[in-house]
Amino acid sequence: MGEAAMKPHHSLQKYAIELRNNSTDVERLLWRRLRNSQLEDVKFRRQQPIESYIVDFISFDKRIVIELDGGQHSENTAYDLQRDACLTANGFTVLRFWNNDVIENIEGVLEVIRAHCL
């Protein structure tokens, strides 16, 4: 594979790999249901750099970003709005779920994601 065929290295790639290797229990729970194109045959990736952000889960084909929010996100409202605006400007739909929604109602969460995939 020649130099030109290689993908450009994203400056956040190393940090994204670190996040992938240190997933939260909630991220692992949802990933078990999204990986290997299990949901409507849609390919999702996890901890993916997009511009200056790392998103929890993304489908490039369906232009969907999934973000899981724990308690710390309630303090970061301005940051989340800025991040969502950037992702939306890049053509993505951002779906946000609270961690306890994933824990207590994963089927409901998967239904919302499925509806956006169809």
N, C-alpha and C positions, 0 to 999 in steps of 0.2 A: 504494500500500500504506500503510495507516494506521499510526499509532504503535503501536497495540495488536497489530497483526499481525507486527511485527518480532520476531525472536528476541532474547532477552536476551543482552547482551554478556558473555561469560565473561572474568574477569580474566586468565586464562592464554592467551587467544586469540592475542594478539600474539606471545607466545613460541612457541606451537604453530605458527604460520605460519613463524616463523624456523626452527624445527626441520624443518618440511616442506621449506623451501628449502635446508636444509643436511643432507639425509639422508646417512647413511653408505652405503657401497657395499653392505653387507649388507641394509640397509633397502630400498634401490632394487632389489636383486635379488629380494627377496620381493614387493615392491610390484608389480613387473612381472607377477607371477603371480596377484596378488589383485585388482588394479584392474579396473574395468569389469565386475564381477560374473562374472569368468572361472571361479571355483571354485564349482561347484554353484549358479550363479546367485545367489550371496550377495553383497550389497553390503558392502564394507569401506571404512572411512575410515582415514586415517593421521594420526598426531600429533593426537589428539583429547583435549581437556580433559574430565576426569570428576572432579568435586569438586575436590580440591586437587592432582590428578595429571594428567600428560599421558601417555596410553598410546600405544604405537607403532602398533598397528592395532586396530580395533574393528568388530564387526558389531552394530548395535543390534537388528536383527531376530532374530539367533540368540543374542544376549547373550554374545558371545565377545570376549575381549580377548587379543591376541597381543603378547607382550613378547619382544624380542630382547636377549639378555644377552651382553655382552662381558666381558672380564676384570674390569672395575671392579665388576661386580655381585657377585662373590664376596666383596667387602669390605663390601657393603651389605645383608647378609642380614636384619638387623632391619628396615631400611627397606622392603625388598621384602616381608617378611611383613606389615607394617603396611599397605602399599599393596594387597597381594593381599586382605587381610581387608576393606578398604574396598570394593574392587571386588566381592568376593563378597557383601558385605552389600547391594550395589546390584543383585544378581541376575546378575552376570557370572561366567562360567567363564574363568579365566586360564590360558592356555597359554604356557609359557616355553620358548624354544629358545636354545641357545648359538649364537653367530654362526657358529662353524665347522660346526655341524650344518647350517645353511642353506647354507653354501658347499659342503660336501662331500656333503650328502645332501638336496638340496632336494625331491626327489620323496618321500622319507620324511617330511619336515616337512609337505609338502602333504597327504599321506595322513592324518596325525594331525589336521590342521585339517579336512580333508574329513569325517572320521569324526564330528567334533563338530558339523559343519554339518548332517549328515543326521538 
